[in-house]
Amino acid sequence: MLNPSDAIKTQQEFSGRLKDNHPSAQRKWDSSREMMKLNNYSEAGEDIRQALEFLLKDILDNSKSLEKQLKQPKRDVLRSELGKYLKC
């Protein structure tokens, strides 16, 4: 398990990796870190969800919501947008 200082360093490194190629995801990720510092966990959770959504939109090159990225025909996750990407 990470100690708190390692967790903070890991979060900062992740933010740095997002910065150049995924600025929208990076802004939401940084916002979630700030909300956590303020103990605003509900807002932090929403920001993390949005960061993931923005990241998937960039990677999959579409404008679908997070829910639609994961929606799959006949409950087959490999047929979802994300599943198709992961199979490649």
Backbone hydrogen bonds in HBPLUS format (Angstrom, degrees):
<---DONOR---> <-ACCEPTOR-->    atom                        ^
c    i                          cat <-CA-CA->   ^        H-A-AA   ^      H-
h    n   atom  resd res      DA  || num        DHA   H-A  angle D-A-AA Bond
n    s   type  num  typ     dist DA aas  dist angle  dist       angle   num
A0006-ASP N   A0003-ASN O   2.99 MM   3  5.36 121.4  2.35 110.5 125.3     1
A0007-ALA N   A0003-ASN O   2.99 MM   4  6.25 156.5  2.05 158.5 166.1     2
A0008-ILE N   A0004-PRO O   3.01 MM   4  6.26 157.7  2.06 150.6 155.8     3
A0009-LYS N   A0005-SER O   3.06 MM   4  6.23 159.4  2.11 141.7 147.4     4
A0010-THR N   A0006-ASP O   2.89 MM   4  6.10 157.6  1.94 148.3 154.5     5
A0011-GLN N   A0007-ALA O   2.95 MM   4  6.18 157.3  2.00 148.1 153.9     6
A0012-GLN N   A0008-ILE O   2.95 MM   4  6.19 156.6  2.01 150.3 156.6     7
A0013-GLU N   A0009-LYS O   2.91 MM   4  6.15 156.5  1.97 149.7 156.2     8
A0014-PHE N   A0010-THR O   2.97 MM   4  6.18 157.5  2.02 148.3 154.2     9
A0015-SER N   A0011-GLN O   3.00 MM   4  6.22 158.2  2.05 145.1 151.1    10
A0016-GLY N   A0012-GLN O   2.95 MM   4  6.22 154.1  2.02 146.2 153.2    11
A0017-ARG N   A0013-GLU O   3.02 MM   4  6.33 148.2  2.12 145.9 154.0    12
A0018-LEU N   A0014-PHE O   3.09 MM   4  6.40 142.6  2.24 146.0 156.1    13
A0018-LEU N   A0015-SER O   3.18 MM   3  5.18 125.9  2.49  94.6 108.3    14
A0019-LYS N   A0015-SER O   3.14 MM   4  6.25 140.8  2.30 145.9 156.0    15
A0022-HIS N   A0018-LEU O   2.77 MM   4  4.99 151.8  1.84 159.3 161.7    16
A0026-GLN N   A0022-HIS O   2.97 MM   4  6.20 155.3  2.03 153.1 161.2    17
A0027-ARG N   A0023-PRO O   2.95 MM   4  6.15 157.3  2.01 148.0 152.4    18
A0028-LYS N   A0024-SER O   3.22 MM   4  6.47 163.3  2.25 147.8 151.6    19
A0029-TRP N   A0025-ALA O   2.88 MM   4  6.05 156.1  1.94 148.8 156.3    20
A0030-ASP N   A0026-GLN O   2.90 MM   4  6.10 165.6  1.92 153.4 156.5    21
A0031-SER N   A0027-ARG O   2.94 MM   4  6.11 151.5  2.02 142.2 150.8    22
A0032-SER N   A0028-LYS O   2.90 MM   4  6.16 149.9  2.00 145.9 153.5    23
A0033-ARG N   A0029-TRP O   3.11 MM   4  6.49 149.5  2.21 146.3 154.3    24
A0034-GLU N   A0030-ASP O   3.07 MM   4  6.41 153.4  2.15 147.0 153.9    25
A0035-MET N   A0031-SER O   2.91 MM   4  6.20 158.0  1.96 151.3 157.5    26
A0036-MET N   A0032-SER O   2.97 MM   4  6.19 149.6  2.06 144.5 152.3    27
A0037-LYS N   A0033-ARG O   3.14 MM   4  6.43 152.3  2.22 143.0 149.7    28
A0038-LEU N   A0034-GLU O   3.15 MM   4  6.48 140.1  2.32 142.1 152.7    29
A0038-LEU N   A0035-MET O   3.15 MM   3  5.06 125.8  2.46  91.7 105.6    30
A0040-ASN N   A0035-MET O   2.85 MM   5  5.06 159.0  1.89 160.0 153.9    31
A0039-ASN N   A0036-MET O   2.97 MM   3  4.89 159.9  2.01 105.6 110.3    32
A0044-ALA N   A0040-ASN O   2.99 MM   4  6.21 155.1  2.06 148.5 156.6    33
A0045-GLY N   A0041-TYR O   2.89 MM   4  6.01 158.0  1.93 145.8 150.8    34
A0046-GLU N   A0042-SER O   3.10 MM   4  6.40 155.3  2.16 145.6 152.0    35
A0047-ASP N   A0043-GLU O   2.92 MM   4  6.17 156.2  1.98 149.0 155.7    36
A0048-ILE N   A0044-ALA O   2.94 MM   4  6.21 151.9  2.02 149.0 156.5    37
A0049-ARG N   A0045-GLY O   3.02 MM   4  6.27 157.9  2.07 146.1 151.9    38
A0050-GLN N   A0046-GLU O   2.93 MM   4  6.21 158.4  1.98 148.7 154.6    39
A0051-ALA N   A0047-ASP O   2.84 MM   4  6.03 150.3  1.93 144.0 152.6    40
A0052-LEU N   A0048-ILE O   3.02 MM   4  6.29 160.2  2.06 150.4 154.6    41
A0053-GLU N   A0049-ARG O   2.95 MM   4  6.24 154.3  2.02 144.7 152.6    42
A0054-PHE N   A0050-GLN O   2.85 MM   4  6.09 166.2  1.87 155.2 157.5    43
A0055-LEU N   A0051-ALA O   2.94 MM   4  6.10 156.7  2.00 146.7 153.7    44
A0056-LEU N   A0052-LEU O   2.93 MM   4  6.15 163.2  1.96 152.2 156.0    45
A0057-LYS N   A0053-GLU O   2.95 MM   4  6.18 156.7  2.00 149.8 156.7    46
A0058-ASP N   A0054-PHE O   3.04 MM   4  6.28 156.6  2.10 146.2 151.8    47
A0059-ILE N   A0055-LEU O   2.93 MM   4  6.19 169.1  1.94 154.9 157.8    48
A0060-LEU N   A0056-LEU O   2.78 MM   4  5.70 167.8  1.79 152.2 156.4    49
A0061-ASP N   A0057-LYS O   2.88 MM   4  5.45 113.7  2.33 128.6 141.8    50
A0062-ASN N   A0057-LYS O   3.17 MM   5  5.16 149.0  2.27 132.9 142.0    51
A0069-GLN N   A0065-SER O   2.93 MM   4  6.23 139.3  2.10 148.9 161.2    52
A0069-GLN N   A0066-LEU O   3.16 MM   3  5.08 126.9  2.46  92.9 107.0    53
A0070-LEU N   A0066-LEU O   3.29 MM   4  6.56 141.6  2.44 144.4 153.0    54
A0071-LYS N   A0067-GLU O   2.97 MM   4  6.09 121.0  2.33 135.8 152.0    55
A0082-LEU N   A0069-GLN O   3.30 MM  13  5.89 163.5  2.33 152.0 148.8    56
A0076-ASP N   A0073-PRO O   3.05 MM   3  5.96 165.9  2.07 131.7 134.6    57
A0079-ARG N   A0076-ASP O   2.88 MM   3  5.64 163.9  1.91 124.4 130.0    58
A0080-SER N   A0077-VAL O   3.09 MM   3  5.27 158.4  2.14 106.1 113.0    59
A0084-LYS N   A0080-SER O   2.88 MM   4  6.12 160.3  1.92 157.4 161.2    60
A0085-TYR N   A0081-GLU O   3.21 MM   4  6.44 155.9  2.27 142.6 148.8    61
A0086-LEU N   A0082-LEU O   2.93 MM   4  6.19 159.1  1.97 152.6 158.5    62
A0087-LYS N   A0083-GLY O   2.98 MM   4  6.16 141.5  2.14 146.7 156.1    63
A0088-CYS N   A0085-TYR O   3.26 MM   3  5.57 142.3  2.41 103.1 112.9    64
